Amino acid sequence: MRVMQLDAQRQPLRLTERPAPQPGPGEVVVRVDACAVCRTDLHLVDGDLPAARLPSVPGHEIAGTVLGTGPGASRWRAGDRVGVAWLGWTCGECVHCARGAENLCERARFTGWQIDGGYAEQVVADERFAFALPDGYDAVAAAPLLCAGLIGYRALRAAENARRLGLYGFGAAAHLIAQAARFEGREVYAFVRLGDAAGAGFARTLGAAWAGGSDETPPQPLDAAIIFAPVGALVPTALKAVRPGGVVVCAGIHMSEIPSFPYELLWKERVVRSVANLTRRDGEEFLALAPRAGVRARTTTWPLARANDALTALRTGRVTGAAVLVPERAS
């Protein structure tokens, strides 16, 4: 099978051939029908995150079809449509797993990092960590839900019952969560790259009450803000925008350094918190909510062999919505 392989960080991925993977006990082998491109993939390729092992195959927003099962695997059958996400395995024994916070598992393994991911024609996954894909979504439409949607959903829940919600960085996650937030009756305030009039317009088409540059002050104090952009300088900016008692949620796995800021920005019981990974419950809840809320990803597709072009487009801010890789099948 063909894969786009990471041989060394800060180098382009390499198209190569590997043997088709074989599922072990409790595992399924999945044909990759589409794999969305996440900023975390970019952080891994660019060296912002350490490589767990090399060579490796990135990709953790996988929509596919079960081809076969390993010994003892009984949850899925050949032909089932499943999604494979970032959280690929947890120990079930550590203090975090025991209290229901498997996203913080001390020995967790992640798809596309410790486990070879979806920049490939096939992947192997632990059957317990695969999700049923909702009806009404083809593979390209479903793939961005598997991380941009799931991590975004966890961040939305961390924003509690905020009515006025700011979204900093209006990319793959924000454009999905804006739709979920509007369905829940929230007002969305979108903050885009400076000078990105098209991005602001895109946010308005999704129901944003206001859209402007990340340095602008919203017309109303926010109840909460979610920072999807990996820019630490946005933390004090968002604190200035939220009301007393408001929450700023940092939703990425990597962020540049947060600059020092005066205590008065944090005072009056404002809160800064991070979101790490996801739980299977997050996945089940969001994949049930998405069709009810009418959440739809705007996607641009690339063939698997052009994964480097998709990463470059994401790196340079030339993706509106989500980028998705689609393996080309022999006819």
N, C-alpha and C positions, 0 to 999 in steps of 0.2 A: 504494500500500500504506500501511497505518497504522503509525506508529512513535510511541514515547514519547521525545520529544526533549528534550535538555538545552540550553536556551538560555543560561542563566546559572547559575553555582554559587550555592548557598544559596537556590535557588528550586525550586518543584515542577517536575517534568517536564511537558511539554506534549504532548497527543495531537494529532498532525497527519498529513497525507497527504504522501507523497513518491512520485516515480516508482519503479516496480519497478527494482531494481538490475540492471545488465548485467555479466556476468563478463568480465574481461579475459584476456589470455594466462595460461595456467596456473591459472586460477581456476574455481571452481564457484559457482553460485548455489544457495542452500539455503533451502527453506521451513522456517521456524522452527515446530516442533511444540511445543516447551517451552523456556523459558529460566529457569534458577534465578537467584535474587537473591543476590548475594555482598556481603559487607561492603565489599569494594573498590568496588563500585558506590556504596555509601553514602558512602565516603570521597570519591569523586569528586563526587557531588552536593553533599555538605556542605562541600566546599572543603578537606578535609584533604590531598587530592592536587591538584596543579595541573592545570588543564584543558589537554590537548594542543591542542585546537582547539574552537571553538564556532561553530555548534551541533554537537552530536554525539549519538550514540545509545549508551547504555550496554549492558552485558550480555555476558558471556563464558562462560556455562555453557549452551551451545546444543545441544539435541538436535533434529535435523531430518532432512529428506529432500532429496536432490539433485534439483533441477528441471532443471538444464542445465549445460553446461560451456563454457568459453571456448576460444579457439584454443590448440591444443597440449596441452590438459588431457586426460589419458587414464586417470588413476588411478581415477576414479569414473564411474559411469553414472547416468542419470536413474533415480530410484527407490531408490537406495542410501540406507541409514540411516547418518548420520554425526553425529559430535560436533565442535563447534568450541569451542576453549578459549582461555585468556588469551593464550598465545604465538601471535601471528598471522603473524609473518614475522621471519626473521633473515638477515643478510648472507652468512653462510657463509665470510667472508674474514678477519674480525678475529682477534686473538690468542685470544679466548675461544672463538669458533666452531672455530678450528683445533685447540684442545685438547679439544674435545668438551663445552664448557660453553656451549652456545648460549643457555642461560637468562640469561647475562650479556652477550650480544651488545651491542656498543656502539651499534648502529643498530637494535636490535629494535623491532618495532611490535606493539602489543598490542590485542587485540579489545576493543571497548568503550571504548578510550582514544584511540589514534591511528587505529584502524579502527572504523567504525560496527559496533555489536554487535547483540545478540539481542533487545533490547526493540523488536521489529519483527516484521512478518510474513515478511520475507525478509532474508537477508544474503548477502554475497559473501565468499568465503574463498579463500586460497591452498590449492590442493588438497593440497599437501605437509603442511599443518598441520591437516588434518582426520583424525579417527579413526573407525574402524569401531566402531559401538556393539555391545556384547555382546548375544547372544541372551538372551531372558528378561527384558529390561528395556523397558518402554514408554517413551515420551519423557519423561514426568513423572518416572519412576523413574531414568532415565539422566541427566537434566540435572544434578543435584547432583554426580554423579561427575566432571564436567568441570572443576571447580575445587576445590570443597570436598574432593573425593576426591583429585584429582591433586596439589594443593599439600600436602594432608595426608599423602599417600603420600611425597612428597619429604621432608617433615619427619620422618616415621616412619623413613625410611632414615638421616636425619641423626642420629637418636637411637641409631643403631648397634644393638648386640645387647641393649639394655636389657631386662631381665626385668620389673622393676617400673617401670612407665611412668606418669607423671603427665600429665594433660591439663588445662590451665588454660583455661577458657572452653569449656563443653560445648554448642557450637552445631553448625552444619552440618558443618564439617570434623571436629570431634572425635567426633561420633556415628557417622560413617562409619569413621574410623580406629580407633576403639575396637573395632569389629567385626573389622577386619583384624588388629589387634594380638592380640585374643583367639584368632583363627584360628591365629596364629603361636605361640601358647602363652605369651603375655605376660600379666602381671597389670596391670590398668588401675586407676588411681586418678584419679577425676574430681573436679575442682574447679569449682564452680558459683558464680553470683552469690550474694552474702550473702543468706540467708533464702529461697533458691529451693529449697524442699523438693520441689516437683514436678520440677525439673530433676535433683536428686539421685536421685529415684526413677526417673526416665527412664534415667539412666546405669546404675543397678543392673539395670534390665530388659535392658540390652545387655551384661551380664556384668561390670560394674565390681566389683572386689573391695572397694572402698570409695568413698564419695562424700560430699563435704562442701563447706563454704564455702571460698572462695579464700584466706581468712585462717587456715584451720585447718592443723594439722600432721598429715600422714598417719601411720598407725600404724607404718609401716616406712620407713626411708630409701629414697628412689627412686634407681634407676640413671640415669634420665633424665626430663626434663620437657619437654613441648612447650607453648608459650604461644600459643594461638590468639586470646585476647582482646587488643585493642589498648591494653593498659594497662601502661605502662612500670614501674609500681610492683611488678608481679608478678615482675620479673627478680630482685631480691634475695630476694623471698619464695620463689621456686622454688630459688634457690641454697641457701637454708637447708634445703630439703627433700631435696636430692640428696646422695648419699654422696660421699666423696672420690673423685675421678676421674670424677664424674658429669657429664652434659651437659645444658645448658639450651638449647633450640632456640626461637628467636623466629620464628614462622611467618607473620606478617602483613606486608603491604606498607607499613603505617603503624602507628606505635605512639606513644603519648604519651611525654614525656621520661622517661628512666630516672633515678631519684633516685640520689644518691651513696650508697655503701654501704661498710662496712669491708672491707678487703682480705681479712680472715680468711674471708669468705664465698666468695671466689674461690680462696683458697689450697688446697693439697692437690690441685692439678691438676684442679680443676673447670674446665669449659669453657662459655663462652657463645658461641653462633653463630647466625647468621641464615640463613633460607632465602629465596631470591629466585626467583620465577617457576617455571618448570618446563621440562623438556626433552621432546622427543617420545618419548624412551625411557621417561621417567617415565609418560607417558600410556599407552603400549603395555603396560608392565608392570602398571600398576594396573588397567587395563580387562581384562586377562587374569586378574588375581588376584581381582577383585571377585566374579565369579560362583562361583569355586571356594570363596571364603571366605563366601559367602552374604551379602555386604554389601548391605543394603537401606536406602534413605533413608526417613525419616519426613518426609512432605511436607504442606504446606498450599498450595493453589493459589489464585491470583487471576487474573482476566482481564487481558490485556495493558493495557487501559485503566485498570486500577486499580493500576498499578505504584507510584504514590505511596503508596497504602495499604499495599502490601507493604513498601516502604522504611520507612514509619513503624513498622510492626510490628517490623521488624528493629531499628530505632533504639531502640525502647523495650523491647526484650527480650521481646517477645510472640510469638516464633516458636520452636516446639519442633521441632528438626530443621532442615529447609530450606524456604524459601519458593520457589515456582515460578510463573512467569507462563505463561499459556497463551493464545495468540491465538485469538480466536473466529472461526470460519469461517462465511461466509455459507452458508445451507442452500439 
